Amino acid sequence: MEMIELTEELIRTAEERSKGQPYPHFAKNLKAIGVDNYEIRVRDHARTYTAKNGDKLHIPGDYPEFECAEAFELEEVKKAIKRSQDGEIDYQTFLREIGAAGIHTYVADLTGMTIIYQGPNSEYEYEESIPEV
């Protein structure tokens, strides 16, 4: 696979190609451009993408910042994920809901096809598989 330099434009192109489709399509499009994993800071949507070759691309947050709860509420996290997967809420609402449930960051591991939702410290996390498309 040819390695492509990660740029914000390349990420936005993957986002555009995935618009209106379930999340696994976005994961597949990111993998296709050489993204190995990415981390989202929930409070403001700052993103750090890591390519298979180790290069990193940081994109500053573009949503209004809010405080994430310190209490980790696993059932509320699962509800927000389900509501997002079912198309009941938009992405910005999803971030606010998981933030209110104590999630501060999440990491999408595109090699292992998992997402790890992380609370205020490493003791609190929840992992889900990303379905293949």
N, C-alpha and C positions, 0 to 999 in steps of 0.2 A: 504494500500500500504506500502510495506516495504521501510524504508528510507535507502538510500545508501549514503555513504560519498562521497561528490564531490571531484574528483581528476582531474587533467589535462588529465590523460589517459582516464578517463570515458568520458570527453567532446570530446576528439579526436575520441573515438570510435563512439560517436553519429554523429560527422562530417563525418566519413568514411561511416557509414550506410546511410547517406543522400546524398553522392556524386552522382552527375549526376541527382538528382531529384529536383523538385521545392522546394523553401524555406519552405513551410508548413510542409514538411516531416522532416526537421531539427527541427522545433518547436515541432512536435509530438515526435520525439526521445528524445529531451531534457525533455519534460514533463514526459516521461516514466521513466526517471532516477531520477525524483524528483525535477527538476529545476522549480522554480516559476517564475523567471524573470532573465534577464541579461542586462547589460549596456555595450555599445561599445563606446570607445573614438575614434572618427573618425581619428584624426591626426596620430595615430600609431597602431590602432587596439588592444589597451589594452582592456581586457574584465574582467568584474566582474559578476560572476554567483551567484545567491542566491537560495538556496534550500528551499523547503516548510517548513523545520524545522528552517530556519533562518541562517543556516551556509552559509558562503560566500567563494568563491574561486576566487582569482584574478590571471589572466594570463597576464603577461607583453606583451606590444606591440611587434609584430614580423614583421611589415612592416616598410619601410623607413618613417621617420616622415616628415610631411609637415604642412604648416600653413593653417588653415581653415579661410575662409573669414569672416569678421565681418558683411557684408551686407547679410541679409536673402532674398533669391530669391525663393519664394514658387514655381513658375512655373518651375524653373530649378530643384528643389528638386523632384517635381512630374515627370519630364522627366527622371531623373536619376533612380528613382524607377521603372518606366515603362520599361526603357531599360534593367535594371537588371532582372525584372520579365520576360521579353520577351527573355532573354538569349543573348542579344546583347553585353553585357559587362561582364567581370569577376568581382569578388567581390572587388578586390583591386582597379579597375577602378571605380566601384560604390562608394567606400569610397572617392576617390579623387573628383568625380563629386559632391557628396552631400556636401563635405567639401568646394568646390569652390562655392557652392550655400548657404553657411553660416551655415551648420549643424556641430555642434561640438560634440554632443553625440546622441545616440539613445538608447531607452530602449524598450526591447521586454517583454511585460507583457503576460506570457503564460497562466495565469489564465483567464484574460480577452480577450486573443487572439488579442492583439493590439500591434502596434509598434508606439512609440512616438518619432519623430525626433525633436531634440532640437537645437535651434540656440544659439547665443552667450549669451543670457539671457532668462529668463523664459517667456518673452513677445512674443518670436518667437518660435512657434512649430507647427508641423503638425502630425496628427494621422491617421493611416490606420489600418484596420482590417486584421488579418491573417486568410485566409480561412482555414476551417477545412478539413482534408484529411481522 
